[in-house]
Amino acid sequence: MNHQIHAYWQRFVTTHRLENAHYDAWAFGDDAETANQLAELVVKGIKTATTSALEDYESNEPLPKAGDYNMILWADGTPACITQTKVVEIVPYKWVSAEHAFHEGEGDRSLTYWRTVHEAFFKNEYQRLKQSFPPQYPVCL
């Protein structure tokens, strides 16, 4: 594990007096520019939600759950901040709400913008798996 990540987590645990807490460390998106842009939105408190395709989770990988801690990383792998998951929903992609899109904090925060960006992202992800991404596919919010 990266020393900076471990030290950042230890400071967080000490500051918040947590015991037996665990975290996942990860960066957003699939390129450095996206990772940094979205991490910055989280740091500023603008991005308070995210979406992932349910298919992205390995069969032995647990799904996110309320109470989970997430260390958001910059593209270079250094810590940006720590968040805590408050709510998790599994819904078909086509049912993602305008409220959720707003909380994702990207672009003009509209559902139209959200769908444009996320559809392109998911289509690319699924294309790598040689699959299609129809609107009824489940996503994890």
KOLDREN-239507 format. One record per atom (N, C-alpha, C): z, x, y; residue in one letter; atom name. Coordinates in steps of 0.1 Angstrom, whole numbers, always signed. Example, Ala and Ser with C-alpha at 12.3 -4.5 7.8 and 13.67 -1.06 7.14 Angstrom:
# KOLDREN-239507
      w      u      v  r   a
    +78   +132    -57  a   N
    +78   +123    -45  a  CA
    +78   +132    -33  a   C
    +71   +128    -22  s   N
    +71   +137    -11  s  CA
    +79   +129     +0  s   C
# end
This chain:
# KOLDREN-239507
      w      u      v  r   a
     +0     +9    -12  m   N
     +0     +0     +0  m  CA
     +0     +9    +12  m   C
     -7     +5    +22  n   N
     -8    +12    +35  n  CA
     +6    +13    +41  n   C
    +10    +25    +45  h   N
    +23    +27    +51  h  CA
    +26    +18    +64  h   C
    +15    +17    +72  q   N
    +17     +9    +84  q  CA
    +20     -6    +80  q   C
    +13    -11    +70  i   N
    +15    -25    +66  i  CA
    +30    -26    +61  i   C
    +34    -17    +53  h   N
    +47    -18    +47  h  CA
    +58    -17    +58  h   C
    +56     -8    +68  a   N
    +66     -7    +79  a  CA
    +66    -19    +87  a   C
    +54    -25    +90  y   N
    +53    -37    +98  y  CA
    +61    -48    +92  y   C
    +59    -50    +79  w   N
    +66    -60    +71  w  CA
    +81    -58    +71  w   C
    +85    -46    +69  q   N
    +99    -43    +69  q  CA
   +106    -46    +82  q   C
    +99    -43    +93  r   N
   +104    -47   +107  r  CA
   +105    -62   +108  r   C
    +95    -69   +103  f   N
    +95    -84   +104  f  CA
   +107    -90    +96  f   C
   +108    -85    +84  v   N
   +119    -90    +75  v  CA
   +133    -87    +81  v   C
   +135    -75    +87  t   N
   +147    -72    +93  t  CA
   +150    -81   +105  t   C
   +140    -82   +114  t   N
   +141    -90   +126  t  CA
   +145   -104   +123  t   C
   +138   -110   +113  h   N
   +140   -124   +110  h  CA
   +150   -127    +99  h   C
   +157   -116    +95  r   N
   +167   -117    +85  r  CA
   +163   -125    +72  r   C
   +152   -121    +67  l   N
   +146   -127    +55  l  CA
   +150   -120    +42  l   C
   +152   -127    +32  e   N
   +155   -121    +19  e  CA
   +146   -127     +9  e   C
   +141   -118     +0  n   N
   +132   -122    -10  n  CA
   +119   -128     -5  n   C
   +115   -125     +7  a   N
   +102   -130    +12  a  CA
    +90   -121     +8  a   C
    +79   -127     +6  h   N
    +67   -120     +2  h  CA
    +56   -123    +11  h   C
    +45   -116    +11  y   N
    +34   -118    +20  y  CA
    +21   -114    +14  y   C
    +10   -119    +19  d   N
     -3   -114    +16  d  CA
     -9   -108    +28  d   C
    -15    -97    +27  a   N
    -22    -90    +39  a  CA
    -37    -92    +37  a   C
    -43    -96    +48  w   N
    -58    -98    +47  w  CA
    -64    -99    +61  w   C
    -77    -97    +62  a   N
    -85    -98    +74  a  CA
    -94   -110    +73  a   C
    -97   -116    +84  f   N
   -107   -128    +84  f  CA
   -121   -123    +82  f   C
   -129   -132    +77  g   N
   -144   -131    +77  g  CA
   -149   -120    +68  g   C
   -161   -117    +70  d   N
   -168   -107    +61  d  CA
   -174    -95    +69  d   C
   -170    -93    +81  d   N
   -174    -82    +89  d  CA
   -163    -78    +99  d   C
   -164    -66   +104  a   N
   -154    -61   +114  a  CA
   -153    -69   +126  a   C
   -164    -73   +132  e   N
   -164    -80   +145  e  CA
   -157    -94   +143  e   C
   -160   -101   +132  t   N
   -154   -114   +130  t  CA
   -139   -112   +127  t   C
   -135   -102   +119  a   N
   -121    -99   +116  a  CA
   -113    -97   +129  a   C
   -119    -89   +138  n   N
   -111    -86   +151  n  CA
   -111    -98   +160  n   C
   -122   -105   +161  q   N
   -122   -117   +170  q  CA
   -112   -127   +165  q   C
   -112   -130   +152  l   N
   -103   -140   +147  l  CA
    -88   -136   +148  l   C
    -86   -123   +145  a   N
    -72   -118   +146  a  CA
    -67   -119   +160  a   C
    -76   -116   +170  e   N
    -72   -117   +184  e  CA
    -68   -132   +187  e   C
    -76   -141   +182  l   N
    -73   -155   +185  l  CA
    -59   -159   +179  l   C
    -56   -153   +167  v   N
    -43   -156   +161  v  CA
    -32   -150   +170  v   C
    -33   -137   +174  v   N
    -23   -130   +182  v  CA
    -21   -138   +195  v   C
    -31   -144   +201  k   N
    -30   -151   +213  k  CA
    -24   -165   +211  k   C
    -23   -170   +199  g   N
    -17   -183   +196  g  CA
    -28   -194   +197  g   C
    -40   -190   +197  i   N
    -51   -200   +198  i  CA
    -55   -205   +184  i   C
    -57   -196   +175  k   N
    -61   -199   +161  k  CA
    -48   -201   +153  k   C
    -45   -213   +149  t   N
    -33   -217   +142  t  CA
    -37   -223   +128  t   C
    -49   -223   +124  a   N
    -54   -228   +111  a  CA
    -66   -220   +106  a   C
    -68   -221    +94  t   N
    -80   -214    +88  t  CA
    -85   -223    +76  t   C
    -96   -219    +71  t   N
   -102   -226    +59  t  CA
   -108   -216    +50  t   C
   -106   -219    +37  s   N
   -113   -210    +27  s  CA
   -118   -219    +16  s   C
   -129   -215    +10  a   N
   -135   -222     -1  a  CA
   -125   -221    -13  a   C
   -123   -232    -20  l   N
   -114   -232    -31  l  CA
   -120   -223    -42  l   C
   -133   -222    -43  e   N
   -139   -213    -53  e  CA
   -136   -198    -51  e   C
   -132   -195    -39  d   N
   -128   -181    -36  d  CA
   -116   -176    -43  d   C
   -108   -185    -48  y   N
    -96   -181    -55  y  CA
    -99   -179    -70  y   C
    -94   -167    -74  e   N
    -96   -164    -88  e  CA
    -87   -174    -97  e   C
    -90   -175   -109  s   N
    -83   -185   -118  s  CA
    -68   -181   -119  s   C
    -65   -169   -118  n   N
    -51   -165   -119  n  CA
    -44   -163   -105  n   C
    -51   -165    -95  e   N
    -46   -163    -81  e  CA
    -40   -176    -76  e   C
    -27   -176    -71  p   N
    -21   -188    -66  p  CA
    -28   -192    -53  p   C
    -28   -205    -52  l   N
    -33   -211    -39  l  CA
    -23   -209    -28  l   C
    -27   -209    -16  p   N
    -16   -209     -5  p  CA
     -7   -221     -6  p   C
     +5   -219     -1  k   N
    +15   -230     -1  k  CA
    +23   -229    +12  k   C
    +29   -240    +16  a   N
    +37   -240    +27  a  CA
    +49   -230    +25  a   C
    +51   -222    +36  g   N
    +62   -212    +35  g  CA
    +57   -198    +33  g   C
    +44   -197    +28  d   N
    +39   -183    +26  d  CA
    +38   -176    +39  d   C
    +40   -163    +38  y   N
    +38   -154    +49  y  CA
    +24   -147    +48  y   C
    +17   -145    +59  n   N
     +4   -139    +59  n  CA
     +4   -128    +69  n   C
     +1   -116    +65  m   N
     -1   -105    +75  m  CA
    -16   -104    +78  m   C
    -19   -108    +91  i   N
    -33   -107    +95  i  CA
    -36    -93    +99  i   C
    -47    -88    +94  l   N
    -51    -74    +97  l  CA
    -63    -73   +107  l   C
    -63    -63   +114  w   N
    -75    -59   +122  w  CA
    -85    -54   +112  w   C
    -97    -53   +116  a   N
   -108    -48   +108  a  CA
   -105    -34   +102  a   C
    -97    -26   +109  d   N
    -94    -12   +104  d  CA
    -83    -12    +94  d   C
    -77    -24    +91  g   N
    -67    -25    +81  g  CA
    -53    -24    +86  g   C
    -51    -23    +99  t   N
    -38    -22   +105  t  CA
    -33    -36   +109  t   C
    -20    -39   +109  p   N
    -14    -52   +111  p  CA
    -17    -57   +125  p   C
    -21    -69   +126  a   N
    -22    -76   +139  a  CA
    -10    -85   +142  a   C
     -6    -93   +132  c   N
     +6   -102   +133  c  CA
     +9   -107   +119  c   C
    +20   -115   +119  i   N
    +24   -122   +107  i  CA
    +25   -137   +110  i   C
    +19   -145   +102  t   N
    +20   -160   +103  t  CA
    +27   -165    +91  t   C
    +31   -178    +92  q   N
    +36   -185    +81  q  CA
    +29   -198    +79  q   C
    +25   -200    +67  t   N
    +17   -212    +63  t  CA
    +27   -224    +64  t   C
    +22   -235    +72  k   N
    +31   -247    +74  k  CA
    +26   -258    +65  k   C
    +13   -260    +64  v   N
     +7   -271    +56  v  CA
     -5   -266    +49  v   C
     -7   -271    +37  v   N
    -19   -268    +29  v  CA
    -25   -281    +24  v   C
    -38   -282    +26  e   N
    -45   -294    +21  e  CA
    -58   -289    +14  e   C
    -62   -296     +3  i   N
    -75   -294     -3  i  CA
    -83   -306     -1  i   C
    -94   -305     +6  v   N
   -103   -316     +9  v  CA
   -118   -312     +7  v   C
   -127   -321     +5  p   N
   -141   -318     +5  p  CA
   -144   -312    +19  p   C
   -153   -302    +19  y   N
   -158   -296    +32  y  CA
   -162   -307    +42  y   C
   -169   -317    +37  k   N
   -174   -327    +46  k  CA
   -163   -336    +53  k   C
   -150   -335    +48  w   N
   -139   -343    +53  w  CA
   -131   -335    +63  w   C
   -134   -322    +66  v   N
   -126   -315    +75  v  CA
   -127   -322    +89  v   C
   -116   -323    +95  s   N
   -114   -331   +107  s  CA
   -117   -323   +120  s   C
   -119   -330   +131  a   N
   -121   -324   +144  a  CA
   -107   -318   +148  a   C
    -96   -324   +144  e   N
    -83   -318   +147  e  CA
    -82   -304   +141  e   C
    -86   -303   +128  h   N
    -85   -291   +121  h  CA
    -94   -280   +128  h   C
   -106   -284   +131  a   N
   -115   -275   +138  a  CA
   -109   -270   +151  a   C
   -103   -279   +159  f   N
    -96   -275   +171  f  CA
    -86   -264   +169  f   C
    -78   -266   +158  h   N
    -67   -257   +155  h  CA
    -72   -244   +150  h   C
    -84   -243   +145  e   N
    -90   -231   +141  e  CA
    -93   -222   +153  e   C
    -95   -228   +165  g   N
    -95   -221   +177  g  CA
   -108   -213   +181  g   C
   -118   -216   +173  e   N
   -131   -208   +175  e  CA
   -141   -215   +184  e   C
   -149   -207   +191  g   N
   -159   -212   +199  g  CA
   -154   -222   +209  g   C
   -160   -234   +210  d   N
   -155   -244   +220  d  CA
   -145   -253   +213  d   C
   -141   -250   +201  r   N
   -131   -257   +193  r  CA
   -135   -271   +189  r   C
   -148   -273   +189  s   N
   -153   -286   +185  s  CA
   -156   -286   +170  s   C
   -157   -298   +164  l   N
   -161   -299   +150  l  CA
   -175   -295   +147  l   C
   -184   -297   +157  t   N
   -198   -293   +156  t  CA
   -199   -278   +155  t   C
   -192   -271   +164  y   N
   -192   -256   +164  y  CA
   -186   -252   +151  y   C
   -174   -257   +147  w   N
   -168   -253   +134  w  CA
   -177   -254   +122  w   C
   -184   -266   +121  r   N
   -193   -268   +110  r  CA
   -205   -258   +110  r   C
   -210   -255   +122  t   N
   -221   -246   +123  t  CA
   -217   -232   +117  t   C
   -206   -227   +122  v   N
   -201   -214   +118  v  CA
   -197   -213   +104  v   C
   -189   -223    +99  h   N
   -184   -223    +86  h  CA
   -194   -226    +75  h   C
   -203   -235    +78  e   N
   -214   -237    +69  e  CA
   -222   -225    +66  e   C
   -226   -218    +77  a   N
   -233   -205    +75  a  CA
   -225   -195    +67  a   C
   -212   -194    +70  f   N
   -203   -185    +62  f  CA
   -203   -189    +48  f   C
   -200   -201    +45  f   N
   -198   -206    +31  f  CA
   -212   -205    +23  f   C
   -223   -208    +30  k   N
   -236   -207    +23  k  CA
   -238   -192    +19  k   C
   -235   -183    +28  n   N
   -237   -168    +25  n  CA
   -228   -164    +13  n   C
   -215   -169    +14  e   N
   -206   -166     +3  e  CA
   -211   -171    -11  e   C
   -215   -183    -11  y   N
   -219   -189    -23  y  CA
   -233   -183    -28  y   C
   -241   -179    -18  q   N
   -254   -173    -22  q  CA
   -251   -160    -29  q   C
   -241   -153    -25  r   N
   -238   -140    -32  r  CA
   -234   -143    -47  r   C
   -228   -155    -49  l   N
   -224   -159    -63  l  CA
   -236   -166    -70  l   C
   -247   -167    -63  k   N
   -259   -173    -69  k  CA
   -256   -188    -71  k   C
   -249   -194    -61  q   N
   -246   -209    -62  q  CA
   -250   -215    -48  q   C
   -250   -228    -48  s   N
   -252   -235    -35  s  CA
   -238   -240    -30  s   C
   -238   -244    -18  f   N
   -225   -249    -12  f  CA
   -228   -263     -7  f   C
   -227   -273    -15  p   N
   -228   -287    -10  p  CA
   -216   -292     -3  p   C
   -218   -301     +6  p   N
   -207   -306    +15  p  CA
   -195   -312     +8  p   C
   -197   -316     -5  q   N
   -185   -321    -12  q  CA
   -177   -311    -18  q   C
   -180   -298    -18  y   N
   -172   -287    -23  y  CA
   -158   -287    -17  y   C
   -148   -285    -24  p   N
   -135   -285    -19  p  CA
   -132   -272    -11  p   C
   -124   -274     +0  v   N
   -120   -262     +8  v  CA
   -105   -264     +9  v   C
    -98   -252    +11  c   N
    -84   -252    +13  c  CA
    -81   -250    +28  c   C
    -74   -259    +34  l   N
    -70   -259    +48  l  CA
    -56   -255    +49  l   C
# end
